[in-house]
Amino acid sequence: MRTTAAPIDTRLTYDDFVQFPDDGKRHEIIDGVHYVTPSPRLRHQDLVGRLHIEIALYLRTHPSAGRVFLSPLDVVLSYYDVVEPDLLFIAGDQAGIMTEKNIQGAPALVVEVLSKSTRKRDAQTKRRLFERTGVREYWLVDPELDTVQIFRPSADKRLSRVEELSAEDGGTLTTPLLPGCAIDIRELFRASV
């Protein structure tokens, strides 16, 4: 009788992740595959900063709603999935996933600002990861098109696009996760001084 060896799992893990260098780049593991992204551009940082300020101001008067965090902050979704979203919101009912070192579970809201090097990964690979791990809402901010795509779970639990806002058309970015928080889309994408 011929026996075969069990295949060796070569996927990277959280244990590997903590060994990566602190080199100013964003290191992530998705399904055991290592992704490295260079530090972001100024426009990217402007957009992340503006969103953070708007949500933080809302939370100042609604502290029980939750907490908002900027990258870099490790989000451990599984032993083989560790990401660093640009911005994330932990809802008040999720306090148990926050540890001193990282987030251990799916945030309520994840925001990624697209870049040429991350566009496909953010729109496809990460969206599927967030879908299967229970993220409640996902925003894709496009600094080239000045748009925000909003994804929420559909009846079949898939993160489906429910809205797309553009600076050209105007409108207000809202979410049921932060009732009463309203972000003017034109102001979000206004040119920096």
C-alpha positions in Angstrom: 0.0 0.0 0.0 1.4 3.4 -1.0 1.1 6.2 1.4 1.3 9.9 0.5 2.5 12.6 2.7 -0.1 15.2 3.7 0.5 18.5 1.8 2.4 21.1 3.7 0.5 24.3 4.3 2.9 27.0 3.2 0.5 29.9 3.9 1.9 32.7 6.1 0.3 33.2 9.5 -0.1 35.8 12.1 3.1 34.5 13.7 4.9 35.3 10.5 3.2 38.7 10.3 4.6 39.9 13.6 8.1 39.2 12.3 7.8 41.5 9.3 10.0 44.6 9.5 8.7 48.0 10.6 9.8 49.7 7.4 7.0 52.3 6.8 5.2 50.0 4.4 1.9 48.4 4.9 2.2 44.6 5.3 -0.9 42.5 5.1 -1.6 38.8 4.9 -4.8 37.6 3.0 -5.4 33.9 2.9 -1.7 33.4 3.9 -0.4 35.5 1.0 1.9 38.5 1.9 1.1 41.9 0.3 3.3 44.9 0.7 2.1 48.4 -0.1 4.3 51.5 -0.2 3.4 54.4 2.0 0.4 56.4 0.8 0.4 59.6 -1.3 -0.7 63.0 0.1 -4.2 63.0 -1.5 -4.8 59.5 0.0 -3.8 60.9 3.5 -6.0 64.0 3.1 -9.1 61.8 2.4 -8.4 59.4 5.2 -7.8 62.3 7.6 -11.0 64.1 6.6 -13.1 60.9 7.1 -11.4 60.3 10.5 -12.1 63.8 11.6 -15.8 63.7 10.6 -16.4 60.4 12.3 -14.4 61.4 15.4 -16.4 64.6 15.7 -19.6 62.6 15.6 -18.3 60.2 18.2 -17.4 63.1 20.5 -21.2 63.6 21.0 -22.1 59.9 20.6 -19.3 58.1 22.6 -21.3 54.9 23.1 -21.6 54.4 19.3 -18.0 53.1 19.2 -14.5 54.0 18.2 -12.7 55.0 15.0 -9.1 54.2 14.2 -6.5 55.1 11.5 -4.0 52.8 10.0 -1.6 51.4 10.9 -3.6 49.1 13.2 -3.5 45.3 12.8 -6.9 43.7 12.2 -6.6 40.0 12.8 -9.5 38.3 11.0 -8.0 34.8 11.2 -4.7 33.1 11.7 -4.1 33.6 7.9 -5.7 37.0 7.5 -4.2 40.2 9.0 -5.0 43.5 7.4 -4.4 47.2 8.1 -7.4 49.1 6.7 -6.9 52.9 6.1 -9.7 53.6 8.6 -12.0 51.4 10.7 -14.9 51.8 13.0 -15.6 49.5 15.9 -19.2 49.7 17.0 -20.2 50.0 20.6 -21.4 46.4 20.7 -17.9 45.2 19.5 -15.7 46.4 22.4 -14.7 42.8 23.0 -12.7 42.6 19.8 -10.3 45.4 20.8 -7.1 44.3 22.5 -4.1 46.3 23.7 -2.2 45.2 20.5 -4.8 44.9 17.8 -8.3 44.2 16.7 -9.4 40.6 16.9 -12.3 40.3 14.5 -14.3 42.1 11.9 -14.8 45.8 12.4 -18.3 47.2 11.8 -17.0 49.6 9.1 -13.9 49.3 7.0 -12.7 52.2 4.7 -10.0 51.8 2.0 -8.8 54.6 -0.2 -7.9 53.2 -3.6 -4.6 53.6 -5.3 -3.1 52.2 -8.5 -1.3 49.5 -6.6 -4.2 48.5 -4.4 -7.3 49.1 -6.5 -7.9 45.5 -7.6 -7.0 44.0 -4.2 -9.2 46.4 -2.3 -12.2 46.1 -4.7 -12.0 42.3 -5.0 -9.7 40.4 -2.7 -10.4 42.4 0.4 -14.1 42.8 -0.3 -14.4 39.0 -0.4 -12.4 38.7 2.8 -14.5 41.3 4.6 -17.6 39.6 3.3 -16.7 36.2 4.7 -15.6 37.6 8.1 -18.7 39.7 8.8 -17.8 43.3 8.2 -21.1 45.3 8.3 -20.1 48.0 5.8 -17.3 48.7 3.4 -16.4 52.0 1.8 -14.1 52.3 -1.3 -12.9 55.8 -1.7 -11.6 56.6 -5.2 -9.4 59.7 -5.3 -9.1 59.6 -9.1 -12.8 59.6 -9.7 -13.8 61.5 -6.5 -16.3 58.8 -5.6 -17.3 56.6 -2.7 -18.8 53.2 -3.2 -20.7 51.8 -0.2 -21.1 48.1 0.3 -23.4 46.4 2.8 -24.4 42.7 3.2 -27.3 41.6 1.1 -29.8 38.9 1.9 -27.2 36.2 0.9 -24.6 37.9 3.2 -22.5 39.1 0.2 -21.1 42.7 0.4 -23.1 44.3 -2.4 -22.8 47.9 -3.6 -25.8 49.8 -2.3 -24.7 53.3 -3.3 -22.1 55.3 -5.1 -21.6 59.0 -4.4 -19.6 61.4 -6.5 -18.2 64.9 -5.8 -19.6 65.9 -9.2 -23.2 65.0 -8.2 -22.9 66.0 -4.6 -24.8 64.3 -1.8 -24.1 63.2 1.7 -22.3 60.1 2.9 -24.2 58.4 5.7 -24.4 55.0 7.4 -26.9 53.3 9.7 -23.8 52.5 11.9 -23.5 56.2 12.8 -27.1 57.6 12.8 -27.0 61.3 12.2 -23.4 61.4 11.0 -23.4 63.2 7.6 -20.3 63.8 5.5 -20.6 66.2 2.6 -19.2 64.4 -0.4 -18.0 67.6 -2.1 -16.2 68.8 1.0 -14.6 65.4 1.4 -13.0 65.6 -2.1 -12.3 69.4 -2.1 -8.9 70.3 -3.3 -6.2 70.8 -0.7 -4.9 74.3 -0.1 
